[in-house]
Amino acid sequence: MSFRFLHAADLHLDSPLRNVANYDGAPFERLRDATREAFAQLVELALAQDVAFVLLAGDLYDRECRDWQTPLFLRGQLGLLAEAGIRTFVVQGNHDHAGQRLSKAYRQQLPEEVHLFSARSPETVVIEELNVAIHGQSHATRSVGEDLARSFPPPVSGCLNLGLLHCNLAGSSGHGNYAPTSAAVLAEKGYDYWALGHIHARRVLREGSTTIVYPGNLQGRHARETGPKGCVLVEVQHGSVSEIEFVALDRVRWEHLVVDAAAEDLATPEDCIHAAAEAVLEAQTSAGRPLVARVTLRGETPAHDGLVLRSEHWSHALRDALVARTGEQACLEELRLETTPPGTSDSDAEERPDTDALRALLDHALLERAWARVADDLAAPFRDLPPVPEDSGAPPAFDPSDPEDRARLLGEVRSFIDAALRDPRSFSPPDS
């Protein structure tokens, strides 16, 4: 017997897509509806491929639902599958866990063709006509610390055995360590396929005869969730998984583009901005959908001083260029400058000996010590603000506790001051 099924996870319906409104020229309406549109695309794919069933591995919602709009949308889409005779199997994750206010009431409204796995203990559902056994368990609370996979039942003899779980495999970074487990634990269960959720990057692992898959999330939500996002279409032949195909469903794509500013023809800031715009336009054409880009200009270039001394101007120039050429098809999230000036000659240094002491003050270690002194004062205004829920959208644009973010900021400060020292006449401070 041959059939197909879909495996998706981390829908994060109505995710706020934090900071989107700050991006000049951003396709705001498209971004706001992107998570819903991506799921609607998944439903259309399921219908077009005539799949036998759909597996959803947690985090269907982005957080506690404040009204019925999100559940009603989800119910409507699942209803389309039900009308076509396609069953859906769902586990809840850390974002849509069973302890949420609307969870119990909403469970009573699901179509009969939708099975929501219990959070109390693992369950097994057997689809007899397909010889398929699906084992799953939902999260009871937001922070599940135990390895849920260990208590899953043994495989059902004579069936294709599928495990459905929202979990963190082997301590994957960047996500909460909820329901932590390992590939070895999953393989020991003897299942044919583990349909996982929680990690937003697509991963396909094989441990012996067991296939372990994270499909990634359906829609990138911020600049660290780049590249194609979607689900996997799984082909089953003669009782075994024969093929796993990724299908992109994202409605807006995020990319991080690095432009080589050291190219010979990039002698001015205008040249660099033009090259950056061309790189974004090429990426958008390749993606075939609206694109939000983080652009890094990198390399040794004579345009360095002009770029860093007027960085905001050039950011706006790049945003304006993209809007002018594409409307809402391509926009800039952030322009980062990792350029360096061409090497200065010894004679230049002799002509400006007074700058040596000033440049010494820009030593990274000294800047770190200065940062340590002011960090507490800088953090003070934020202490009384409510905490941002973990994994609730885009990470902060700047996190003072992150060594990489701090090093980047200090590098930008050093680069700016160093450029001003090389040619004070080129630096015009803002009007007071």
C-alpha positions as CSV (number, residue, x, y, z in Angstrom):
1,M,0.0,0.0,0.0
2,S,1.2,3.5,-0.9
3,F,0.1,6.8,0.6
4,R,1.4,10.2,1.6
5,F,1.2,12.3,4.8
6,L,2.2,15.8,5.7
7,H,4.3,16.7,8.8
8,A,4.4,20.3,10.0
9,A,5.2,22.1,13.2
10,D,5.5,25.5,14.9
11,L,2.7,27.3,13.1
12,H,2.9,30.1,15.6
13,L,-0.4,31.5,14.2
14,D,-0.7,35.3,14.6
15,S,2.9,35.6,15.9
16,P,3.5,39.3,16.4
17,L,6.5,39.4,14.1
18,R,8.1,41.8,16.5
19,N,9.6,45.1,15.3
20,V,8.2,44.8,11.8
21,A,6.5,48.2,12.0
22,N,10.0,49.7,12.4
23,Y,11.1,48.6,8.9
24,D,10.6,51.3,6.4
25,G,8.9,49.9,3.3
26,A,8.2,46.6,5.0
27,P,5.2,44.6,3.6
28,F,3.4,45.1,6.9
29,E,0.0,43.7,5.9
30,R,1.7,40.7,4.2
31,L,3.9,40.0,7.3
32,R,1.0,40.3,9.7
33,D,-1.0,37.7,7.9
34,A,1.9,35.5,6.9
35,T,1.6,32.8,9.5
36,R,-2.1,32.3,8.6
37,E,-1.4,32.3,4.9
38,A,1.3,29.7,5.3
39,F,-1.0,27.4,7.1
40,A,-3.7,27.9,4.5
41,Q,-1.1,26.9,2.0
42,L,-0.4,23.7,3.9
43,V,-4.1,22.8,3.8
44,E,-4.2,23.5,0.1
45,L,-1.1,21.2,-0.3
46,A,-2.8,18.5,1.7
47,L,-5.9,18.6,-0.5
48,A,-3.9,18.8,-3.8
49,Q,-1.7,15.8,-2.8
50,D,-4.6,13.8,-1.4
51,V,-2.7,12.9,1.7
52,A,-4.0,10.3,4.1
53,F,-3.4,12.5,7.2
54,V,-1.6,15.5,8.6
55,L,0.7,15.5,11.6
56,L,1.1,18.8,13.5
57,A,3.9,18.7,16.1
58,G,3.0,21.5,18.5
59,D,3.1,25.3,18.9
60,L,0.1,25.9,16.7
61,Y,-0.5,29.1,18.6
62,D,2.2,31.6,19.3
63,R,1.1,32.2,22.9
64,E,-2.0,32.2,25.1
65,C,-4.9,33.2,22.9
66,R,-6.6,36.4,24.1
67,D,-9.8,35.8,22.0
68,W,-11.4,33.3,19.7
69,Q,-10.1,34.6,16.4
70,T,-7.0,32.5,16.2
71,P,-8.7,29.2,17.3
72,L,-11.6,29.9,14.9
73,F,-9.2,30.3,12.0
74,L,-7.5,27.1,12.9
75,R,-10.8,25.2,13.3
76,G,-11.9,26.5,9.9
77,Q,-8.8,25.3,8.2
78,L,-8.9,21.9,9.9
79,G,-12.5,21.7,8.9
80,L,-11.5,21.9,5.3
81,L,-9.3,18.9,5.8
82,A,-12.0,17.0,7.6
83,E,-14.5,17.7,4.8
84,A,-12.1,16.0,2.4
85,G,-11.8,13.0,4.7
86,I,-8.2,13.9,5.8
87,R,-7.5,13.2,9.5
88,T,-5.3,15.5,11.5
89,F,-3.2,14.5,14.5
90,V,-2.0,17.2,16.9
91,V,0.2,17.5,19.9
92,Q,0.5,20.7,22.0
93,G,3.9,22.3,22.7
94,N,5.3,24.8,25.0
95,H,3.5,27.8,23.4
96,D,0.0,26.1,23.1
97,H,0.3,23.7,26.1
98,A,-2.8,22.1,27.6
99,G,-2.8,24.4,30.6
100,Q,-3.8,27.5,28.6
101,R,-7.1,29.2,29.3
102,L,-8.8,28.4,26.0
103,S,-7.3,24.9,25.6
104,K,-10.1,22.9,27.2
105,A,-12.9,24.8,25.6
106,Y,-11.3,24.7,22.2
107,R,-10.7,21.0,22.3
108,Q,-14.5,20.5,22.5
109,Q,-14.8,22.4,19.2
110,L,-12.4,20.4,17.1
111,P,-13.8,18.5,14.1
112,E,-14.2,14.7,14.8
113,E,-11.4,14.0,12.3
114,V,-8.9,15.8,14.5
115,H,-7.2,13.9,17.3
116,L,-5.5,16.0,20.0
117,F,-3.2,13.8,22.0
118,S,-3.5,13.9,25.8
119,A,-1.0,15.7,28.0
120,R,-1.5,13.2,30.9
121,S,0.3,10.3,29.2
122,P,1.2,9.0,25.8
123,E,-1.6,7.7,23.5
124,T,-1.6,5.5,20.5
125,V,-4.0,5.8,17.6
126,V,-4.1,3.0,15.0
127,I,-5.4,3.7,11.5
128,E,-6.3,0.1,10.6
129,E,-6.9,0.6,6.9
130,L,-3.4,2.0,6.5
131,N,-1.6,-0.2,9.1
132,V,-0.3,2.9,10.8
133,A,0.1,3.5,14.5
134,I,0.6,7.1,15.7
135,H,2.0,7.6,19.2
136,G,1.9,11.1,20.8
137,Q,1.7,13.2,23.9
138,S,1.0,16.9,24.4
139,H,2.7,19.3,26.8
140,A,0.7,19.8,30.0
141,T,2.5,23.1,30.9
142,R,4.8,25.6,29.3
143,S,8.0,24.2,30.9
144,V,8.1,20.4,30.6
145,G,11.4,19.3,32.0
146,E,11.2,15.5,31.7
147,D,12.0,13.4,28.7
148,L,8.5,12.5,27.5
149,A,9.8,10.1,24.8
150,R,11.0,7.6,27.4
151,S,7.5,6.7,28.4
152,F,6.1,6.2,24.9
153,P,4.8,2.7,24.3
154,P,6.5,0.0,22.2
155,P,5.7,-0.1,18.5
156,V,2.6,-1.9,17.3
157,S,3.5,-5.0,15.4
158,G,2.7,-5.0,11.7
159,C,2.2,-1.3,11.6
160,L,4.2,1.7,10.4
161,N,4.9,3.4,13.7
162,L,5.1,7.2,13.9
163,G,6.0,9.2,17.0
164,L,4.6,12.7,17.4
165,L,6.3,15.0,19.9
166,H,7.3,18.6,20.6
167,C,10.8,18.4,22.1
168,N,14.3,19.6,22.2
169,L,16.7,17.1,20.7
170,A,20.1,16.8,22.3
171,G,20.0,20.3,23.8
172,S,19.6,22.3,20.6
173,S,20.5,25.9,21.2
174,G,18.3,28.9,20.7
175,H,15.2,27.1,22.0
176,G,13.9,26.3,25.5
177,N,15.1,22.9,26.7
178,Y,11.6,21.5,27.0
179,A,10.9,17.8,26.9
180,P,14.6,17.2,26.3
181,T,15.5,13.9,24.6
182,S,18.1,12.4,22.3
183,A,18.3,10.6,19.0
184,A,19.4,7.4,20.8
185,V,16.3,7.5,23.1
186,L,14.0,8.0,20.1
187,A,15.7,5.2,18.1
188,E,15.4,2.8,21.1
189,K,11.6,3.0,20.7
190,G,11.8,1.1,17.4
191,Y,9.5,3.5,15.6
192,D,9.9,4.1,11.8
193,Y,9.5,7.9,11.9
194,W,9.5,10.6,14.6
195,A,7.6,13.7,13.7
196,L,9.1,16.4,15.9
197,G,8.4,20.1,16.5
198,H,10.1,22.9,18.5
199,I,13.3,23.5,16.5
200,H,12.6,26.0,13.8
201,A,15.4,24.9,11.5
202,R,14.7,22.0,9.2
203,R,16.6,18.8,10.2
204,V,16.4,15.2,8.9
205,L,18.3,12.7,11.0
206,R,18.6,8.9,10.8
207,E,19.4,6.7,13.7
208,G,19.6,3.1,12.5
209,S,16.2,2.3,11.0
210,T,14.5,5.3,12.5
211,T,14.0,8.6,10.7
212,I,13.8,11.7,12.9
213,V,12.5,14.9,11.3
214,Y,12.1,18.5,12.3
215,P,10.3,20.2,9.5
216,G,11.1,23.7,10.9
217,N,8.4,26.3,11.2
218,L,6.0,27.2,8.5
219,Q,6.8,30.9,8.3
220,G,10.0,32.8,9.3
221,R,9.1,35.4,11.9
222,H,12.3,37.5,12.2
223,A,15.8,38.0,10.9
224,R,17.2,34.9,12.6
225,E,14.7,32.6,10.9
226,T,16.1,32.8,7.4
227,G,15.6,30.8,4.3
228,P,12.8,28.7,3.0
229,K,10.2,27.6,5.6
230,G,7.5,25.0,5.2
231,C,6.6,21.3,5.8
232,V,7.6,17.9,4.7
233,L,5.6,15.6,2.4
234,V,6.3,12.0,3.3
235,E,5.8,9.1,0.9
236,V,5.1,5.6,2.3
237,Q,5.4,2.5,0.1
238,H,4.9,-1.1,1.2
239,G,4.9,-0.1,4.9
240,S,8.1,1.9,4.9
241,V,9.0,5.6,4.5
242,S,10.4,5.9,1.0
243,E,10.8,9.6,0.4
244,I,10.8,12.9,2.4
245,E,10.3,16.0,0.4
246,F,10.5,19.5,1.8
247,V,7.8,21.9,0.5
248,A,8.3,25.7,1.0
249,L,5.1,27.4,2.2
250,D,6.4,30.7,3.7
251,R,4.6,33.8,2.3
252,V,7.4,36.2,3.2
253,R,11.1,35.2,3.3
254,W,13.8,36.5,5.6
255,E,17.5,36.4,4.4
256,H,20.9,37.6,5.7
257,L,23.0,38.7,2.7
258,V,26.7,39.5,2.9
259,V,28.0,41.8,0.2
260,D,31.7,41.9,-0.6
261,A,32.6,45.6,-0.3
262,A,36.2,44.9,-1.2
263,A,35.3,44.5,-4.9
264,E,37.4,46.9,-7.0
265,D,34.4,48.7,-8.5
266,L,33.0,49.6,-5.0
267,A,35.0,52.8,-4.3
268,T,32.3,55.0,-2.9
269,P,29.4,54.5,-0.4
270,E,27.0,55.0,-3.3
271,D,28.7,52.0,-5.1
272,C,28.3,49.9,-2.0
273,I,24.6,50.7,-1.6
274,H,24.0,50.0,-5.2
275,A,25.7,46.6,-4.9
276,A,23.6,45.9,-1.7
277,A,20.4,46.7,-3.5
278,E,21.3,44.5,-6.4
279,A,22.0,41.6,-4.0
280,V,18.6,42.0,-2.3
281,L,16.8,42.2,-5.6
282,E,18.5,39.0,-6.8
283,A,17.6,37.2,-3.6
284,Q,14.0,38.3,-3.9
285,T,13.7,37.2,-7.5
286,S,15.2,33.8,-6.5
287,A,12.8,33.5,-3.5
288,G,9.8,34.3,-5.7
289,R,8.0,36.0,-2.8
290,P,8.4,39.2,-0.7
291,L,11.8,39.3,1.0
292,V,13.0,41.0,4.2
293,A,16.8,41.3,4.2
294,R,19.5,41.9,6.7
295,V,22.5,43.1,4.7
296,T,26.1,43.1,5.9
297,L,28.7,45.0,3.9
298,R,32.1,43.4,4.6
299,G,35.7,43.9,3.5
300,E,38.4,46.5,3.0
301,T,37.1,49.4,1.0
302,P,37.9,53.1,0.4
303,A,34.2,53.7,1.1
304,H,34.6,52.7,4.7
305,D,34.8,56.1,6.3
306,G,32.0,57.5,4.3
307,L,29.8,54.6,5.2
308,V,30.4,54.5,9.0
309,L,30.2,58.3,9.5
310,R,26.8,58.4,7.8
311,S,25.5,54.9,8.5
312,E,21.9,56.0,9.1
313,H,21.8,58.0,5.9
314,W,23.0,54.9,3.9
315,S,20.5,52.7,5.6
316,H,17.7,55.0,4.6
317,A,19.1,55.2,1.1
318,L,19.1,51.4,0.7
319,R,15.6,51.2,2.0
320,D,14.4,53.9,-0.3
321,A,16.1,52.2,-3.3
322,L,14.4,48.9,-2.6
323,V,10.9,50.5,-2.1
324,A,11.3,52.5,-5.3
325,R,12.3,49.4,-7.4
326,T,10.1,46.7,-5.9
327,G,7.3,48.3,-3.9
328,E,6.7,45.9,-1.1
329,Q,8.5,42.9,-2.7
330,A,11.8,43.6,-1.0
331,C,12.7,45.6,2.1
332,L,15.6,46.1,4.5
333,E,15.5,44.9,8.0
334,E,19.0,46.2,8.9
335,L,22.2,47.4,7.3
336,R,25.3,46.2,9.1
337,L,28.8,47.6,8.4
338,E,31.7,45.3,8.8
339,T,34.0,47.2,6.5
340,T,37.6,48.3,7.1
341,P,39.6,51.2,5.5
342,P,42.5,50.6,3.2
343,G,45.8,50.4,5.2
344,T,47.2,53.7,6.2
345,S,50.8,54.6,5.4
346,D,53.5,55.3,8.0
347,S,53.8,58.8,6.8
348,D,50.1,59.4,7.5
349,A,50.7,58.2,11.1
350,E,53.7,60.5,11.5
351,E,51.6,63.5,10.3
352,R,49.0,62.8,13.0
353,P,50.9,61.6,16.1
354,D,48.2,63.1,18.3
355,T,45.7,60.5,17.2
356,D,47.8,57.6,18.5
357,A,46.7,58.2,22.1
358,L,43.1,58.6,21.1
359,R,43.2,55.4,19.1
360,A,44.7,53.6,22.1
361,L,41.6,54.6,24.0
362,L,39.6,52.6,21.5
363,D,41.3,49.4,22.6
364,H,38.6,46.7,22.9
365,A,39.4,45.8,26.4
366,L,39.1,49.4,27.6
367,L,35.8,49.7,25.9
368,E,34.6,46.5,27.6
369,R,35.6,48.0,31.0
370,A,33.8,51.2,30.1
371,W,30.7,49.2,29.2
372,A,30.8,47.4,32.5
373,R,30.6,50.7,34.3
374,V,27.6,52.0,32.4
375,A,25.7,48.7,31.7
376,D,23.8,48.8,35.0
377,D,22.6,52.3,34.4
378,L,21.6,51.5,30.8
379,A,19.6,48.5,32.0
380,A,17.7,50.4,34.7
381,P,14.9,51.8,32.6
382,F,14.0,48.3,31.4
383,R,13.7,46.6,34.8
384,D,10.1,47.5,35.5
385,L,8.9,46.4,32.1
386,P,7.1,43.0,31.8
387,P,9.3,40.2,30.6
388,V,9.1,39.2,27.0
389,P,7.9,35.6,26.8
390,E,10.6,33.2,25.6
391,D,10.5,32.4,21.9
392,S,7.8,35.0,21.5
393,G,9.1,36.4,18.2
394,A,12.1,38.3,17.2
395,P,15.0,38.5,19.7
396,P,15.9,42.1,20.7
397,A,17.8,44.1,18.2
398,F,20.5,44.6,20.8
399,D,20.9,42.4,23.9
400,P,23.5,44.0,26.3
401,S,24.0,40.6,28.0
402,D,25.0,39.0,24.7
403,P,28.8,39.1,24.2
404,E,28.4,39.0,20.4
405,D,25.9,41.9,20.4
406,R,28.1,43.9,22.8
407,A,31.2,43.2,20.7
408,R,29.4,44.3,17.5
409,L,28.3,47.6,19.2
410,L,31.7,48.4,20.5
411,G,33.2,47.6,17.1
412,E,30.8,50.1,15.5
413,V,31.8,52.7,18.1
414,R,35.5,52.2,17.5
415,S,35.0,52.2,13.7
416,F,33.0,55.5,13.8
417,I,35.5,57.3,16.0
418,D,38.5,56.0,14.1
419,A,37.0,57.2,10.8
420,A,36.4,60.7,12.4
421,L,40.0,60.8,13.6
422,R,41.4,60.0,10.2
423,D,39.6,63.0,8.6
424,P,37.7,65.2,11.1
425,R,36.6,67.5,8.2
426,S,34.5,64.7,6.9
427,F,32.5,64.4,10.1
428,S,29.6,66.8,10.5
429,P,28.0,66.4,14.0
430,P,24.2,66.7,14.1
431,D,22.7,70.1,14.6
432,S,22.1,71.0,18.2
